[in-house]
Amino acid sequence: NGLISLSGTVDVGSNTTVLGVGSSSGFTGGGLRLKKVTNVVVRNLNISKPLAPADGIEVQASTKVWIDHNSFSADRDHDKDYYDGLLDINHASDNVTVSWNTFKDHFKGSLVGHSDNNASEDTGHLKVTYHHNWFNNVNSRIPSLRFGTGHFYDNYVVGAETAVHSRMGAQMLVENNVFRTTGVAVTTNRSSDVDGYANLRGNDLGGAATEVSRVGTFTSAPYSYTAEPASSVVASVTGGAGAGKL
């Protein structure tokens, strides 16, 4: 209950829920680390200005994680490395769902897979789902995914330079999202020696470019879900995403 100032990171154990009380609880200046844990929920928190090297939330070598209805933010008044990632997922983490969050005013939004050189650990892992999130004035990494398998649907992206970035053989299914004032909605061929793969369907690109050098084989998610059409995404996400919207 309330806003807690952090210096660095706080570790969260397995079988744990971290739940904010009300609409204004959370952490500022640092963040949470989920390292080698399973069965964790992080919900209804305001997480702001994680000073490097801390991330807002770092999920490392962990499984079965649900990150839901949080508000992540920083500012873009500093160098891009002043703050670290708002949400980073790495070291072969698996089965991570990121739903109904807001990400605002940041350079490097959400990195999945920390290095091009980590194939031996990450290949076959980093299975992530992002749905009904609102990325507003986030420059890039929405998300950036290496090696893994990502499902990105019903998200609203505003003001990005590059949004979805699939690299190092990652497979991404990108469906029914809305992009506005965004340069490149989806890219598979930047910044790494090996391109990624992407399948796109039902998106409202809003004039954004796509750079898909390789179309992937990931066309059907291994779980039941209902993706609402892009035409209703803006109303749903702006009305329901973020802390205090439970």
N, C-alpha and C positions, 0 to 999 in steps of 0.2 A: 504494500500500500504506500503510494507516494513515489517521488522521483529520487533515486539513489545515485550519487556520484561515485564513479568507479575510477580507479587507476589501474589499467591493465585489464586482465580477464578474471572471471570467476568460473570455476569448473562446476559443471552440473553432472550429477551421478545418474546411473541407470534407473529406470522405473520411476521417473520424476516428472511432475508437471510444474512449470514455472508460470504462474497465472497472475496477471495484473488485476488489482482491485479498482473498479471504476474506469474512467477514461483517461486519467492523467498519471498513471503509475508507470514506472520503468527505470531505465538506466541511462546515464549520460557520461561521456568521457572515456568509456571502456566498453566491455561487452561480456558475453557468455561464451564459454568453450565447452563443447560436447566432445570429449576425447575418449575413444574406445568404450562407448556406452551404447545401450539399446533401450528402446521404449521410452522416448522422451517427448513431451509436448511443451512448446513455448507459445504462450497465447496472451493476447490483450496487453501488450507492453509497448511503451514508447522507448525506442532505442536510438540515441542520437550521439553524433559527433565522437565516434570511436577513434581516439588518437592512435596513429600507427605506433607499434605494430599490432595493436589490438583490432579485431574485427567486431562489428556489432554482434554477430553470432558467427562462430566458427564451428562447423561440424567436421570432425576429424576421426576417421576410422570407426564410424558409428553407423548404426542401422535403426530402422523403424523410428523415424523422427518426423514430427508434424509441427510445422511453424505456421501459425494461423492467426489472422486478425491482429497483427502487430503494425506499428508505424515506425519505419526506419527513416532517419534523416541525418543530414550533415549541413554543409554549405559549400558553395563553389567560389568562396572568397579567398581560399588558400591554394597553394600548389596541389596538384592532383595526388601527391603522395603524403600530404599532411595527415589526412585520414586514411585508414585502411578500408577494406571492403565492408559493406553493410551486412552482407551475408555470404560467407565463403564455405564451400563444401569440398572436402578433399580426402586424400589418403584412403581411397577405396570405400568411402561411405556408400551406403545403399538404402534404397527405399525411403527416400526423403521427399516429403510433400510440403510445398510452399504455397499457401492458399490465403486469399483475401487479405493480403498485406499491402501497405503503401510504402514506396521507396521514393524519397524526395531529395532533391538538391545535393547531388553527389556526382563524383566522377566515375568511380569504379563500383558498379552495383553489386553483382553477384557472380563470383568466380567459382566454377565447378571443375576441379582438377587443377592443381596448383602449378604444374610444370610439364613441359614437353618431354622431359626425361623420365617420367614416372610410369611408363607403360607397363612395366612388369608388375606393379602393384595395382594399377587402376583398371587395366583392361578386364572387361567383364563385370565391372562394378560401376559406381557412380550413376545409378539409376535414380532419376529425379523427375518430379512433376511440379510444374508451376501453373496454377490456374487462378483466375480472378484477382490478379494483383494489379496495382496501379503504379507504374513507373513514371514519375513526373520530374522533368529536368534532371534526369540521370544520363550521363554522357555515353556510357558504354557498359558492356558486360550485363546484358539483360536476357538471359545470362550468357556467360562465355563458358563453353563446355568442351573439355578434352576427354577423349577415350570412351566416355560413358554413353548412356541412352537417356534422352531428355524428351519429355512431353510438355509442350508449352501451349496452353489453350485458354481462350477467353480472358486474355490479359489486355490491359489498356496502357499503351506506351506513348508518352508525349515528350517531345523535345530531346530525343536522343540523336547522337551522331551516328553510332552503330548500335543496334539493339541485339538481336539474337545472333550469337557467334558460335558456329560449330567448327571444331578444329581437331586435328590429330585423330582422325577416323571416327569421331563421335557421330552418333545417329540422333537426329532430332526430328520430331513430328511437331509442326507448327500450324495450329488450326484455330480459326475463328477468333483471331486477335484483331485489335484495332490499333493502328499506328497514326500519329498525327505529328506534324512538324518534325519528322524524323528523316535523316539522310538515307541510311541503309537499314531496312527492316530486318533482313536476314543475310548473313554472309557465311560462306564456307571456306574462304580462301585468303584470309588475312593472318599475318603475324606468326604463323607456325610453318614449319617445313612440310607438313602433311595436311592436306585439306580435310575438312569434315564432310558430312552428308546431311541433307535436309529434305524433308517432304513438306510442302506447303499446300493447305487447302482451306478455303472459306475465309481467308483473311481480308480485312479492309486496310489496304496499305496506305491510303490517304496520300498517294503520290510518292511514297518512299520507294527507293530502288531495292532490288534484290540481287545478290551475287551468289548464285547457287551453281557451283562448278560440278557438284556430284549429287545426284538424287539418291536418297537412301532407301533401304529396305524396311525401315521401321514405319509401318503404315497402320498398325493396329495395336493399341495399348493392351497390356495383359491384365486388365481389370475393367470392371463395369463403370461407366461414367456417362453423363449426358452433357455434351457441349452445346451451350446455347448459341444461337446464330450471332454473327458479328454485329448485326443491327441492334441488338439489345445489350451489348457488352458495356457500352459507356454508362448507361443508366444503372445497370446492376453494380458495376465496379465502383463508380463514384458514390453510389448510395450505400454500399455495403462493406467496402474494404477499409482496413485500418483498425487501430485500437478504439474501443468504445462503441463499436458497431456490432457487438455480439447480440 
